[in-house]
């Protein structure tokens, strides 16, 4: 009997054979096209797998699971067709799925899902979290979204303070340090739910605000000393300190292990031990407004040690102007020479994702006390691992942000379709529009349910690979969903007076930050599949 589960098993068997073939051919680095396609296919199939339980909860849920699975296997067959040898499979390996795909990719079937996005099946507590953040997003964030985007403005302070009052920045801070985390399943799901709702109102001034404190929080919980946790975690939870992440460098984007910004021991004020930091960081989102940088630097000059020579620092800084900033410090002693620390930030203008702003930050002899090295002496050379602790959860958050952007785009397209007449009929009445909206609704619910699944895994200390997979699949899907939403708007989708144009350019960044799609697929997902 052909069922959704059996079709997914068939797709998984193709993935497994391709993994073996990839290994036999020398691995991901030697076969990048296969590795990239395989990583995306495996991510989509894993998303379908996560829908099996969801599909058992009702007729609508079953239709969504079937429609999504049919789409996934159809896309997989397109990747395999003509490249069977490369994938290590026989011609026609997916033919048993043909009738299933025919049924659940039928335009008439997809049209029935156009206005039926499906229930979420959250617990009562998580429904309350969703309602709370949705109300805040609608009342406080949404009224600013278009103005900030069109004027390239800053995140309004009332949004930051409002989120702090809601406890948004303390969701992952343990309760003993002033946060709300008790280490359970709900912590991760709540983060996903809150992030989606904030992103639904605005990616640039809502959905990304939680991520930076979250990354530093995870690093401190993983590797910080007790004194560091006592000092910094309450400040992060209350938003008294809002951090930015300074990892990427002009010559080293996703290649984090080879960064070259240095941190060198130096004597600071009143003979205090510390380090001076020299070099340039780029794509430091929120770098001007931030009160501190979570900065990864090379503390071991032996570059052959790559990631083993990196350490993570909390680098306090004044708040700067959104259009650029320059700061100086009092002189410090470096190898017997008095030097003045300097920090200069240059904004990087972007086509979307405005509000948070990204910066290139140059540091020259910028001094930080030794106690700001995460883990202190035990943290020397451990910064890469602490940073990755935050980044893995950051990938899950980015998927949640993508879901929020997609949901907003779908709702905008659905509303426009009901109200726009073309050739004497509202465009919602046309099969093509209905099929597009149905596919959009299915992709969004699948992405959402996979995000919940990954959150559950991460709460158990698992799911590192799945966190990368959910980002890879969902962020790419967001580009398609927002593009289709814009297309449904026709010419008005290209006009700035409609929010869907903002959603489209915002979605484009999602496959780039928190791990560029190609690097994520080749260096993380494909390698873990091979292992």
Backbone torsions as a table, in degrees:
resi	resn	phi	psi	omega
1	UNK	NA	132.3	178.8
2	UNK	-84.8	119.6	177.1
3	UNK	-127.4	168.8	176.3
4	UNK	-59.3	-41.5	179.2
5	UNK	-62.1	-41.9	-178.8
6	UNK	-69.1	-33.2	177.1
7	UNK	-68.2	-39.6	177.6
8	UNK	-65.3	-39.9	177.2
9	UNK	-62.1	-38.1	176.9
10	UNK	-62.5	-45.7	178.9
11	UNK	-63.2	-39.6	179.1
12	UNK	-64.7	-34.1	178.5
13	UNK	-66.0	-36.0	176.1
14	UNK	-66.0	-42.6	177.9
15	UNK	-60.5	-44.7	-179.0
16	UNK	-62.3	-41.5	178.6
17	UNK	-66.2	-38.7	179.1
18	UNK	-66.4	-35.4	176.6
19	UNK	-62.3	-44.3	178.1
20	UNK	-63.9	-40.5	179.6
21	UNK	-65.6	-38.7	178.3
22	UNK	-60.4	-43.7	178.1
23	UNK	-64.7	-40.6	-179.2
24	UNK	-66.7	-26.4	-178.4
25	UNK	-91.3	3.2	175.6
26	UNK	108.7	5.3	173.8
27	UNK	92.5	-178.3	-171.7
28	UNK	-64.6	-41.0	-175.9
29	UNK	-64.1	-33.6	-178.4
30	UNK	-86.8	-12.0	-176.4
31	UNK	-138.4	65.7	-170.0
32	UNK	-66.8	-37.9	-179.3
33	UNK	-65.2	-46.8	177.3
34	UNK	-61.2	-45.9	-177.6
35	UNK	-61.8	-41.7	-179.3
36	UNK	-65.9	-49.7	179.4
37	UNK	-62.8	-38.3	179.6
38	UNK	-65.3	-42.4	-179.9
39	UNK	-61.3	-43.6	179.4
40	UNK	-69.4	-40.2	178.6
41	UNK	-63.8	-42.7	179.4
42	UNK	-64.3	-37.1	178.9
43	UNK	-65.6	-42.5	179.0
44	UNK	-65.9	-42.1	179.5
45	UNK	-65.9	-38.1	176.0
46	UNK	-63.5	-35.9	176.1
47	UNK	-63.5	-44.3	178.1
48	UNK	-61.9	-42.7	179.2
49	UNK	-57.4	-38.9	-178.4
50	UNK	-68.4	-14.0	-178.5
51	UNK	-89.7	-6.2	-175.5
52	UNK	-61.0	-49.6	178.9
53	UNK	-64.4	-39.2	178.1
54	UNK	-60.5	-43.6	-177.7
55	UNK	-65.3	-17.8	-179.5
56	UNK	-86.0	0.1	-172.8
57	UNK	-94.5	-3.2	179.6
58	UNK	167.8	171.8	-177.3
59	UNK	-67.1	-43.5	179.1
60	UNK	-62.8	-44.6	179.5
61	UNK	-61.2	-39.8	179.2
62	UNK	-65.4	-38.9	178.7
63	UNK	-65.2	-41.1	179.2
64	UNK	-64.3	-45.7	179.9
65	UNK	-61.8	-40.8	-179.2
66	UNK	-68.6	-44.5	-179.9
67	UNK	-62.8	-40.8	-179.6
68	UNK	-68.2	-44.8	-179.4
69	UNK	-61.6	-40.8	177.8
70	UNK	-61.6	-40.5	178.5
71	UNK	-64.0	-43.0	-178.8
72	UNK	-63.2	-46.3	-177.7
73	UNK	-70.6	-34.5	174.2
74	UNK	-60.4	-46.5	179.2
75	UNK	-65.0	-37.6	178.5
76	UNK	-64.0	-41.9	179.9
77	UNK	-62.9	-33.9	177.7
78	UNK	-67.5	-35.5	178.2
79	UNK	-68.7	-37.3	-174.9
80	UNK	-81.3	-34.7	-172.9
81	UNK	-55.7	123.5	-179.5
82	UNK	83.0	-6.7	178.8
83	UNK	-126.3	29.8	-176.4
84	UNK	-57.2	-41.5	179.5
85	UNK	-62.7	-40.8	-180.0
86	UNK	-63.1	-35.7	-178.8
87	UNK	-88.2	-7.8	178.1
88	UNK	74.2	30.2	-178.5
89	UNK	-126.7	167.0	178.2
90	UNK	-88.8	155.8	175.9
91	UNK	-61.1	132.5	179.6
92	UNK	82.2	15.5	-176.7
93	UNK	-58.9	-28.9	-178.8
94	UNK	-99.4	9.0	-179.8
95	UNK	-58.3	-33.7	178.0
96	UNK	-59.4	-17.2	179.9
97	UNK	-91.3	0.1	-171.8
98	UNK	-59.4	-48.2	-177.3
99	UNK	-67.1	-35.5	177.1
100	UNK	-62.4	-47.4	179.3
101	UNK	-62.8	-40.6	179.3
102	UNK	-58.6	-43.3	-177.4
103	UNK	-69.7	-45.4	-168.6
104	UNK	-99.0	0.5	166.7
105	UNK	-108.5	8.5	178.0
106	UNK	-60.9	130.1	-177.5
107	UNK	-55.9	-38.2	-179.9
108	UNK	-65.4	-38.2	177.8
109	UNK	-66.3	-46.6	180.0
110	UNK	-60.9	-35.5	-179.6
111	UNK	-62.2	-29.3	179.9
112	UNK	-68.8	-16.0	-178.1
113	UNK	-98.9	3.8	-174.1
114	UNK	-59.4	-38.6	-177.5
115	UNK	-115.6	21.6	-176.5
116	UNK	-127.4	76.3	-176.3
117	UNK	-70.5	-14.9	176.2
118	UNK	92.0	149.8	178.0
119	UNK	-71.5	157.9	-177.0
120	UNK	-88.9	-31.7	-177.7
121	UNK	61.6	48.3	172.5
122	UNK	-88.9	158.2	173.3
123	UNK	-69.2	165.9	179.1
124	UNK	-59.2	-39.7	179.4
125	UNK	-64.4	-41.5	-178.8
126	UNK	-73.7	-30.0	172.6
127	UNK	-62.2	-37.9	179.0
128	UNK	-66.5	-41.5	175.9
129	UNK	-59.6	-46.4	-179.7
130	UNK	-59.7	-47.3	-178.6
131	UNK	-63.0	-39.3	-179.0
132	UNK	-64.3	-47.9	-177.7
133	UNK	-74.8	-30.8	176.4
134	UNK	-65.3	-42.2	179.2
135	UNK	-64.3	-43.5	178.8
136	UNK	-63.5	-42.9	-179.3
137	UNK	-62.1	-41.8	-178.7
138	UNK	-70.6	-40.3	-173.6
139	UNK	-83.5	-33.5	-171.2
140	UNK	-111.8	-42.8	-174.5
141	UNK	-83.1	-51.1	-173.4
142	UNK	-54.1	-39.8	-179.6
143	UNK	-62.5	-20.6	-179.8
144	UNK	-96.4	-15.5	-165.6
145	UNK	-58.0	-52.0	-176.2
146	UNK	-68.8	-40.6	-178.5
147	UNK	-62.5	-46.2	-179.8
148	UNK	-62.8	-41.8	-179.6
149	UNK	-64.9	-46.8	-175.6
150	UNK	-70.5	-30.5	-177.6
151	UNK	-101.0	0.3	-175.2
152	UNK	55.5	43.5	-176.3
153	UNK	-80.7	-173.5	-179.0
154	UNK	-99.8	161.2	173.5
155	UNK	-64.0	122.0	178.4
156	UNK	-61.5	140.0	-177.0
157	UNK	-64.0	-28.7	-179.0
158	UNK	-67.0	-24.7	175.6
159	UNK	-70.4	-45.2	179.4
160	UNK	-61.1	-47.4	-178.2
161	UNK	-68.1	-36.6	178.5
162	UNK	-64.9	-41.6	177.7
163	UNK	-66.8	-36.2	176.6
164	UNK	-62.0	-41.7	179.3
165	UNK	-66.2	-30.5	176.5
166	UNK	-76.3	-12.2	-178.4
167	UNK	86.2	15.8	-174.9
168	UNK	-62.4	-32.8	-176.4
169	UNK	-86.4	-4.2	179.6
170	UNK	-110.8	12.2	-177.0
171	UNK	-62.6	-30.1	-179.4
172	UNK	-109.0	1.9	177.6
173	UNK	-85.5	124.5	-179.6
174	UNK	-55.8	147.3	-175.5
175	UNK	-57.7	-32.4	-178.1
176	UNK	-70.1	-9.5	177.5
177	UNK	-115.7	22.2	174.0
178	UNK	93.0	9.3	179.9
179	UNK	-107.0	-157.4	-175.5
180	UNK	-123.3	3.6	-176.3
181	UNK	-82.6	127.5	173.1
182	UNK	-115.2	14.6	173.9
183	UNK	77.4	16.8	-177.6
184	UNK	-99.9	-177.9	-178.8
185	UNK	-58.8	-40.3	-173.4
186	UNK	-64.7	-26.2	-179.1
187	UNK	-58.0	-47.2	-177.1
188	UNK	-73.8	-41.8	179.1
189	UNK	-65.0	-40.6	178.5
190	UNK	-60.4	-39.5	178.2
191	UNK	-62.2	-42.8	179.5
192	UNK	-65.4	-46.0	-178.3
193	UNK	-62.8	-47.1	-179.5
194	UNK	-63.4	-44.1	-178.7
195	UNK	-62.6	-41.5	178.4
196	UNK	-60.4	-47.0	-176.3
197	UNK	-66.4	-38.3	177.9
198	UNK	-67.3	-39.4	-179.7
199	UNK	-70.8	-28.9	177.6
200	UNK	-60.6	-33.2	177.4
201	UNK	-82.9	-41.5	178.5
202	UNK	-170.4	126.2	174.4
203	UNK	-69.1	-42.0	-170.8
204	UNK	-74.3	-31.7	-177.4
205	UNK	-120.6	5.5	179.4
206	UNK	-130.5	-61.4	-170.5
207	UNK	-66.0	-23.1	-175.9
208	UNK	-98.5	-6.2	-175.1
209	UNK	-66.1	-32.9	-177.7
210	UNK	-74.1	-28.1	-167.0
211	UNK	-65.2	-45.3	-176.0
212	UNK	-63.7	-48.2	173.6
213	UNK	-60.1	-34.7	179.9
214	UNK	-62.2	-43.7	-178.6
215	UNK	-62.7	-45.7	179.1
216	UNK	-68.8	-38.2	177.8
217	UNK	-58.2	-47.8	-179.3
218	UNK	-61.5	-39.7	179.5
219	UNK	-64.2	-41.9	-179.7
220	UNK	-68.0	-42.6	179.1
221	UNK	-62.2	-37.4	-179.2
222	UNK	-72.6	-45.2	-169.9
223	UNK	-130.4	-3.4	-177.2
224	UNK	-71.2	152.7	173.2
225	UNK	-73.1	166.2	178.8
226	UNK	-61.2	-39.6	179.0
227	UNK	-63.7	-39.9	178.5
228	UNK	-65.7	-41.1	177.7
229	UNK	-63.0	-42.9	179.3
230	UNK	-64.0	-35.1	-177.5
231	UNK	-79.0	-48.9	-166.5
232	UNK	-95.0	-35.6	-174.1
233	UNK	-63.2	-42.4	176.3
234	UNK	-62.8	-34.3	179.5
235	UNK	-69.0	-36.4	176.7
236	UNK	-69.7	-41.0	-178.1
237	UNK	-63.9	-34.3	-176.9
238	UNK	-91.7	-5.7	-175.7
239	UNK	69.1	14.1	172.2
240	UNK	-63.5	-32.7	170.8
241	UNK	-118.6	119.6	173.7
242	UNK	-108.4	119.4	-175.5
243	UNK	-96.6	162.6	166.2
244	UNK	-120.3	160.2	-179.3
245	UNK	-106.0	124.2	-178.7
246	UNK	-118.2	89.6	-178.7
247	UNK	-121.6	-54.0	-175.8
248	UNK	-62.4	144.7	176.9
249	UNK	-126.2	160.1	-176.7
250	UNK	-53.6	-36.4	-178.6
251	UNK	-98.9	-6.5	-176.0
252	UNK	-137.7	98.8	179.4
253	UNK	-85.6	-94.3	178.7
254	UNK	-74.6	-11.7	179.1
255	UNK	-82.4	66.4	-172.2
256	UNK	-62.5	-35.7	-173.5
257	UNK	-62.1	-20.9	-175.5
258	UNK	-105.1	17.4	-179.9
259	UNK	-61.7	156.2	-174.3
260	UNK	-127.1	2.7	170.6
261	UNK	-59.7	133.8	-172.8
262	UNK	-109.6	151.6	170.8
263	UNK	-126.1	115.4	-173.5
264	UNK	-115.6	135.7	178.7
265	UNK	-54.5	138.8	-179.1
266	UNK	-156.0	153.5	178.2
267	UNK	-92.0	127.8	-177.9
268	UNK	-103.4	-158.2	-178.9
269	UNK	-55.7	136.6	177.7
270	UNK	56.0	32.7	175.2
271	UNK	75.3	15.5	-177.9
272	UNK	-71.0	140.8	177.0
273	UNK	-74.3	145.8	179.2
274	UNK	-174.6	-160.1	-178.6
275	UNK	-138.9	149.2	169.1
276	UNK	-107.8	138.5	-176.5
277	UNK	-108.9	132.0	-179.7
278	UNK	-132.8	134.7	177.0
279	UNK	137.4	-172.4	-174.9
280	UNK	-125.9	130.5	171.9
281	UNK	-110.4	150.5	179.1
282	UNK	-134.0	167.1	-176.6
283	UNK	52.9	44.4	175.1
284	UNK	-87.6	89.3	-178.5
285	UNK	-66.0	132.6	179.6
286	UNK	73.6	18.2	-172.6
287	UNK	-63.7	-28.9	-179.4
288	UNK	-77.2	-52.6	-176.5
289	UNK	-68.3	-24.0	-174.1
290	UNK	-61.0	147.3	176.0
291	UNK	-92.4	-12.2	-180.0
292	UNK	-159.3	154.9	174.3
293	UNK	-109.2	133.4	167.5
294	UNK	-88.7	98.4	-166.2
295	UNK	-113.9	127.5	177.5
296	UNK	-95.6	125.2	-176.0
297	UNK	-137.6	159.4	179.4
298	UNK	-87.3	116.3	177.6
299	UNK	-101.2	-12.6	175.6
300	UNK	-112.5	117.4	-177.1
301	UNK	-67.0	-12.9	179.1
302	UNK	-74.8	100.2	-174.3
303	UNK	-72.4	-12.0	177.2
304	UNK	-69.1	-15.9	179.5
305	UNK	-81.3	-6.3	179.0
306	UNK	40.3	-117.9	-173.6
307	UNK	-67.1	-19.9	-179.4
308	UNK	-75.4	-8.4	179.1
309	UNK	-104.1	14.0	-175.6
310	UNK	-105.6	145.4	178.2
311	UNK	-133.7	154.2	-176.3
312	UNK	-107.2	130.5	-178.2
313	UNK	-120.6	146.7	167.4
314	UNK	-97.9	113.6	-172.1
315	UNK	-111.0	99.7	178.7
316	UNK	-64.5	149.1	179.2
317	UNK	-154.2	155.8	173.0
318	UNK	-70.2	160.9	172.4
319	UNK	-75.3	137.6	-175.4
320	UNK	-115.6	173.2	178.3
321	UNK	-77.4	141.6	-178.4
322	UNK	-62.2	-18.8	-177.8
323	UNK	-98.2	11.5	178.0
324	UNK	130.0	155.0	-177.7
325	UNK	-154.2	158.4	176.4
326	UNK	-148.0	127.4	-178.7
327	UNK	-128.6	154.5	172.4
328	UNK	-129.9	159.2	177.4
329	UNK	-116.8	169.0	171.0
330	UNK	-67.8	154.8	-177.9
331	UNK	-59.7	145.5	173.5
332	UNK	-127.6	162.7	-177.9
333	UNK	-97.2	118.7	177.0
334	UNK	-122.2	109.5	-179.0
335	UNK	52.8	42.3	177.3
336	UNK	81.2	2.1	-179.6
337	UNK	-112.8	132.8	178.1
338	UNK	-79.7	125.8	-178.5
339	UNK	-131.5	147.8	178.8
340	UNK	-101.2	123.3	179.6
341	UNK	-73.4	140.7	179.9
342	UNK	-133.5	143.4	174.8
343	UNK	-138.0	126.1	-178.7
344	UNK	-132.1	131.9	-178.7
345	UNK	-117.2	129.7	177.6
346	UNK	-115.1	123.2	-179.5
347	UNK	-68.6	146.0	176.4
348	UNK	-109.1	108.8	-179.2
349	UNK	-70.2	138.6	-176.4
350	UNK	-130.1	159.6	-177.9
351	UNK	-76.9	-20.3	179.3
352	UNK	-150.7	-166.0	179.2
353	UNK	52.3	46.4	-178.2
354	UNK	-90.9	159.0	-179.0
355	UNK	114.7	-55.2	177.4
356	UNK	-71.7	-35.8	-177.8
357	UNK	63.2	142.0	174.8
358	UNK	-115.8	151.6	-173.4
359	UNK	-137.2	151.3	162.9
360	UNK	-97.8	123.9	-174.9
361	UNK	-118.4	120.0	177.8
362	UNK	-99.9	129.5	179.1
363	UNK	-118.8	131.1	178.1
364	UNK	-129.0	111.4	-179.9
365	UNK	51.3	38.5	179.1
366	UNK	-80.4	118.4	-170.8
367	UNK	-90.0	137.8	171.6
368	UNK	-131.6	142.6	179.4
369	UNK	-67.5	153.5	-176.7
370	UNK	-60.1	-30.9	-179.1
371	UNK	-71.3	-4.6	176.3
372	UNK	-93.5	1.8	169.9
373	UNK	-78.4	116.2	-176.1
374	UNK	-60.2	121.2	-176.0
375	UNK	89.9	-6.2	-174.8
376	UNK	49.0	-133.2	-173.7
377	UNK	-61.6	-32.9	178.5
378	UNK	-71.3	-15.9	-178.3
379	UNK	-91.1	-5.8	178.3
380	UNK	-60.5	125.5	179.5
381	UNK	77.9	3.6	-178.4
382	UNK	-108.3	3.3	-173.3
383	UNK	-62.1	-37.1	179.8
384	UNK	-58.7	-43.3	-177.3
385	UNK	-69.7	-39.7	177.6
386	UNK	-64.4	-40.6	-179.6
387	UNK	-65.1	-41.9	-179.5
388	UNK	-64.8	-29.5	176.6
389	UNK	-58.6	-41.4	177.9
390	UNK	-76.5	-36.1	-176.3
391	UNK	-67.0	-36.1	179.9
392	UNK	-61.5	-43.5	176.8
393	UNK	-70.6	-30.6	176.4
394	UNK	-62.2	-33.1	177.5
395	UNK	-67.0	-40.2	175.8
396	UNK	-63.4	-42.7	178.0
397	UNK	-62.1	-39.1	179.3
398	UNK	-63.4	-38.0	174.7
399	UNK	-61.3	-42.1	178.1
400	UNK	-64.0	-37.7	176.2
401	UNK	-62.4	-41.8	178.9
402	UNK	-61.5	-40.5	178.4
403	UNK	-61.6	-42.6	178.8
404	UNK	-61.9	-42.9	178.6
405	UNK	-65.1	-43.7	178.2
406	UNK	-61.1	-43.5	-178.6
407	UNK	-61.8	-42.3	178.2
408	UNK	-63.3	-40.3	-179.8
409	UNK	-66.6	-43.4	178.3
410	UNK	-60.7	-46.5	-179.2
411	UNK	-63.6	-39.0	178.4
412	UNK	-65.3	-42.3	-179.9
413	UNK	-67.1	-40.8	179.9
414	UNK	-63.8	-44.0	178.7
415	UNK	-63.2	-44.4	-179.5
416	UNK	-64.0	-39.6	-178.7
417	UNK	-63.6	-33.1	178.8
418	UNK	-73.7	-21.0	-171.7
419	UNK	-114.7	-7.2	-177.9
420	UNK	-102.8	124.1	178.0
421	UNK	-99.7	136.2	174.7
422	UNK	-136.8	127.3	-177.1
423	UNK	53.2	45.4	172.0
424	UNK	71.5	10.7	176.2
425	UNK	-135.4	146.2	171.5
426	UNK	-63.1	140.4	-173.4
427	UNK	-67.4	-15.3	175.1
428	UNK	-65.8	-20.7	-177.9
429	UNK	-79.1	-9.3	-177.8
430	UNK	-89.4	139.7	-177.7
431	UNK	-58.9	-39.6	-177.8
432	UNK	-61.8	-43.0	177.5
433	UNK	-63.3	-44.6	-179.4
434	UNK	-61.8	-42.8	-179.9
435	UNK	-65.5	-39.7	177.3
436	UNK	-62.1	-47.8	-179.3
437	UNK	-64.7	-36.0	177.0
438	UNK	-62.9	-45.8	178.1
439	UNK	-63.1	-38.9	178.3
440	UNK	-62.8	-47.7	-179.1
441	UNK	-60.5	-40.4	179.5
442	UNK	-64.9	-47.1	-179.5
443	UNK	-61.2	-40.0	-178.6
444	UNK	-66.3	-45.8	-178.8
445	UNK	-66.9	-37.8	177.1
446	UNK	-62.6	-44.3	179.1
447	UNK	-62.5	-41.3	-179.2
448	UNK	-64.8	-46.8	-177.5
449	UNK	-67.2	-35.6	175.8
450	UNK	-65.9	-37.7	177.0
451	UNK	-61.8	-42.7	176.5
452	UNK	-61.7	-40.9	-179.4
453	UNK	-63.2	-44.8	179.8
454	UNK	-65.4	-38.1	177.4
455	UNK	-60.1	-40.4	178.4
456	UNK	-64.1	-41.7	177.8
457	UNK	-63.5	-44.0	-176.9
458	UNK	-67.1	-29.6	176.3
459	UNK	-64.5	-22.6	178.0
460	UNK	-93.1	2.6	-175.7
461	UNK	82.9	16.5	-179.1
462	UNK	-117.5	-171.6	168.7
463	UNK	83.6	17.5	179.6
464	UNK	-62.6	-44.0	178.5
465	UNK	-66.7	-42.8	-179.9
466	UNK	-64.0	-31.4	176.8
467	UNK	-63.8	-37.2	175.7
468	UNK	-71.2	-39.1	179.8
469	UNK	-64.1	-43.8	-177.9
470	UNK	-64.9	-35.7	176.2
471	UNK	-67.2	-45.1	-177.8
472	UNK	-60.2	-47.6	-177.0
473	UNK	-70.7	-51.1	-169.6
474	UNK	-68.6	-39.1	-177.3
475	UNK	-68.1	-35.7	176.3
476	UNK	-69.9	-38.3	177.5
477	UNK	-62.3	-35.0	-178.7
478	UNK	-63.2	-33.9	177.0
479	UNK	-63.7	-41.7	-178.9
480	UNK	-69.8	-44.6	-178.0
481	UNK	-61.7	-46.7	-178.6
482	UNK	-69.5	-31.5	176.5
483	UNK	-65.3	-44.9	179.0
484	UNK	-65.8	-37.8	177.3
485	UNK	-61.7	-41.8	176.7
486	UNK	-64.1	-41.5	-179.1
487	UNK	-63.7	-38.9	178.1
488	UNK	-62.4	-30.3	176.2
489	UNK	-74.4	-11.4	-177.2
490	UNK	62.1	-140.2	-178.5
491	UNK	-59.8	-33.1	-178.7
492	UNK	-69.1	-20.2	175.6
493	UNK	-67.1	-23.0	179.4
494	UNK	-92.2	-2.0	-179.8
495	UNK	-93.3	141.1	-176.9
496	UNK	-70.6	-13.9	-179.3
497	UNK	-72.4	-14.4	176.6
498	UNK	-105.4	133.2	-174.7
499	UNK	-62.8	-21.5	-176.3
500	UNK	-61.5	-27.1	176.9
501	UNK	-67.2	-36.2	175.3
502	UNK	-66.5	-42.3	-179.4
503	UNK	-61.8	-37.8	-179.9
504	UNK	-63.7	-48.3	-178.8
505	UNK	-74.0	-28.9	175.3
506	UNK	-66.4	-41.3	-177.7
507	UNK	-62.3	-28.7	-174.7
508	UNK	-64.5	-26.9	-176.8
509	UNK	-77.8	-18.1	-169.6
510	UNK	-64.6	-31.8	178.1
511	UNK	-84.3	1.5	-177.9
512	UNK	-105.7	-50.1	-176.3
513	UNK	-86.4	171.2	-174.2
514	UNK	56.5	33.1	-178.7
515	UNK	106.6	102.6	179.4
516	UNK	-56.5	144.3	-172.5
517	UNK	-53.8	-45.6	-177.6
518	UNK	-64.6	-45.0	179.6
519	UNK	-65.8	-41.9	179.6
520	UNK	-59.9	-43.5	-178.5
521	UNK	-70.4	-45.2	-174.0
522	UNK	-79.5	-43.3	-171.6
523	UNK	-93.8	-17.8	-178.3
524	UNK	-115.6	-65.3	-172.7
525	UNK	-65.6	-52.1	-177.5
526	UNK	-60.7	-41.3	-179.5
527	UNK	-65.5	-38.5	179.3
528	UNK	-71.7	-32.2	175.5
529	UNK	-65.5	-36.2	179.6
530	UNK	-69.4	-31.7	-171.7
531	UNK	-63.4	NA	NA
